[in-house]
Structures are given as structure tokens and as C-alpha cells.
Amino acid sequence: MRAMGSPADLVSLLKDLDATLATAESLTGGRVAARVTNVPGSSAVYAGGVVSYQTQVKVDVLGVAASTVEQHGVVSAECAREMAAGVRRVLGTTYAVSTTGVAGPDRQEGKPVGTVFVGIAGPGGVEAVELALDGDRATIQEATVDEALSVLAETIASDRRPAEDSALG
């Protein structure tokens, strides 16, 4: 697992950049949003989120292509990327993070419990990270939140570096 900055650090970083954030969550059921909005002052940077637990919400609200679901399933990097890009577009934010995966107790789409994808959309593009997590349902959900916030913070920090480097030169 990655070393994670706190949600307060993430909110502070977003404020420093005058950037905004949206979330699209499936297996985490709103936990990423809850973690971010628990930070005082997060309303300055957090626009909102969509808990797209059912596949049809991913398609109808977030704009995940039906062909993506048919070809790759909802537990896939492709779906995570489309979820993040979709909520970023719908809410008009600088960044978006998405979570999709198998919290358990049963396999889904042939994928084992603990298979998780985190999507990140921002000015630098859209990416997805695959995770293989262990534990029961609650443990996997909480670990997914930790990882999602960490990947998001790393992405924002890496987006920020070139601008800072050119400002110094």
C-alpha cells in the first residue's frame, strides 16, 4: 500500500491549486466523499459525487459506455476510467476519482474478492490503478478509500510539479 497523505492535506493541496474534486463510487458506497467532506472547509474544493452502485447508474448518469460494461465488465480499469471521466464532466471539476471492485463476500464477473480499480481524471488525462486487497468487506472498502485518496494526491502532486519547475527556471 502507498503512504497516504491525510484528507486534510488533499483538501489543502486542492485549495492551493484552486482546483475542485468530484467522486464516483461503487464498492466504497460514498466513503471517499465522506472522508473528504469530514475536513472543515472541504466545500471550497469538493463539488459532489455519485454513488453508482448499480450498473445502470454508471451508464445513465456517468456515461460509462454500455459496450465497456459488455466487453470489460464493471470491475475493470476501463470502467473506472470512464466513471472518473464521467463524473468530472458532469460536475465540471478539475479532478475526479472513482472506485469500482469486488468487496465480497463473493466473486463478481469472475474476479476474486479484493480486485479493485481506482480511476483518476484530471487535466493530465485519465488513468486507472488496479489493486489486489485482502480482508473482509469492510476492510476492503476502507483500504480502497485509503488507496484512492493516495493515488489522487500523487496524481495532483505530479500534475503540479512541471508548473512549479517552469516557474523556477
C-alpha positions in Angstrom: 0.0 0.0 0.0 1.0 3.6 -0.6 1.9 6.1 2.1 -1.2 8.3 2.3 -1.4 12.0 3.0 -4.4 12.9 5.1 -7.7 14.0 3.6 -6.9 17.4 5.1 -3.6 17.5 3.2 -5.5 16.7 0.0 -8.1 19.4 0.6 -5.2 21.9 1.3 -3.5 20.9 -1.9 -6.7 21.4 -3.9 -7.2 24.8 -2.3 -3.6 25.8 -3.1 -4.2 24.9 -6.8 -7.7 26.5 -6.9 -8.8 23.0 -8.1 -12.0 21.1 -7.5 -12.9 17.4 -6.9 -15.8 15.1 -7.7 -16.2 11.4 -6.8 -17.8 8.4 -8.5 -18.1 5.4 -6.2 -19.3 1.9 -6.5 -17.9 -0.5 -3.9 -17.0 2.2 -1.4 -20.6 3.5 -1.3 -19.8 7.1 -0.6 -16.9 6.5 1.8 -14.4 8.6 -0.3 -16.8 11.5 -0.3 -17.4 11.1 3.5 -13.7 11.1 4.2 -13.1 14.3 2.1 -16.2 16.1 3.5 -15.1 15.4 7.0 -12.4 18.0 6.5 -13.5 21.5 7.6 -13.5 23.8 4.6 -13.8 21.0 2.0 -16.8 22.7 0.5 -14.4 25.1 -1.2 -13.0 22.2 -3.3 -15.4 19.3 -3.2 -18.2 19.7 -5.7 -20.1 16.4 -5.1 -20.3 12.8 -6.0 -22.3 9.9 -7.4 -22.7 6.6 -5.7 -23.2 4.4 -8.8 -23.8 1.1 -7.1 -26.0 -0.3 -9.9 -24.6 -0.7 -13.4 -27.4 1.3 -15.0 -26.4 4.3 -12.9 -22.9 4.0 -14.2 -24.3 4.1 -17.8 -27.1 6.6 -17.4 -25.6 9.1 -15.0 -21.8 8.8 -15.5 -21.8 8.0 -19.2 -20.0 4.7 -19.0 -20.4 3.1 -22.4 -22.7 0.0 -22.5 -20.0 -1.6 -24.7 -17.4 -1.1 -21.9 -19.7 -2.9 -19.5 -20.3 -5.7 -22.0 -16.7 -6.1 -23.1 -14.8 -5.5 -19.8 -17.4 -5.6 -17.0 -17.9 -3.0 -14.3 -14.9 -4.4 -12.3 -12.3 -3.1 -14.8 -9.8 -0.4 -15.5 -11.9 0.7 -18.4 -15.0 1.2 -16.3 -13.0 3.0 -13.6 -11.6 5.4 -16.1 -15.0 6.1 -17.7 -16.6 6.6 -14.2 -13.9 9.2 -13.3 -14.1 11.0 -16.6 -17.9 11.0 -16.5 -18.3 12.5 -13.0 -15.6 15.1 -13.8 -17.6 16.1 -16.9 -21.0 16.0 -15.2 -19.8 18.1 -12.2 -17.3 20.3 -14.1 -14.4 19.7 -11.7 -10.6 19.8 -12.2 -10.2 16.3 -10.8 -12.3 13.2 -10.2 -11.7 9.9 -8.5 -13.7 6.7 -9.0 -13.8 3.3 -7.2 -15.1 0.0 -8.6 -14.3 -3.5 -7.5 -15.3 -6.6 -5.5 -15.7 -6.1 -1.8 -17.1 -9.6 -1.2 -18.0 -11.9 0.1 -18.5 -13.4 -3.4 -16.6 -13.2 -6.7 -18.0 -10.8 -9.3 -17.7 -11.1 -13.0 -15.2 -14.0 -12.3 -12.9 -11.6 -10.4 -11.8 -12.5 -6.9 -12.7 -10.6 -3.8 -10.3 -7.7 -3.3 -10.0 -6.9 -7.0 -10.4 -3.1 -7.1 -9.8 -0.4 -9.7 -9.3 3.3 -8.9 -9.8 5.8 -11.7 -8.4 9.3 -11.7 -9.4 12.0 -14.2 -7.7 15.4 -14.4 -6.1 17.9 -16.6 -3.3 15.4 -17.4 -5.7 12.7 -18.6 -7.4 9.7 -17.3 -5.8 6.7 -15.6 -6.7 3.6 -13.6 -4.8 1.7 -11.0 -5.6 -2.0 -10.2 -5.4 -3.1 -6.6 -5.4 -6.6 -5.0 -6.7 -6.1 -1.4 -7.2 -8.6 1.4 -9.7 -8.8 4.1 -13.4 -8.8 4.8 -15.9 -6.5 3.0 -15.4 -3.5 5.4 -11.6 -3.8 5.4 -11.5 -3.9 1.6 -13.8 -0.8 1.4 -11.7 1.2 3.8 -8.4 0.2 2.2 -9.9 1.2 -1.2 -10.7 4.7 0.2 -7.1 5.0 1.6 -5.6 3.9 -1.8 -8.0 6.2 -3.8 -7.1 9.2 -1.8 -3.4 8.4 -2.0 -3.4 7.8 -5.8 -5.4 11.1 -6.2 -2.9 13.0 -4.1 0.0 11.5 -6.1 -1.6 12.5 -9.4 -2.3 16.0 -8.3 1.3 16.4 -7.0 2.7 15.1 -10.2 0.5 17.4 -12.3 1.7 20.3 -10.2 5.5 19.6 -10.5 6.0 20.7 -14.1 4.3 24.1 -13.5 6.5 24.7 -10.4 9.6 23.6 -12.2 9.0 26.0 -15.1 8.2 28.8 -12.7 11.6 28.3 -11.0 13.5 28.2 -14.4 
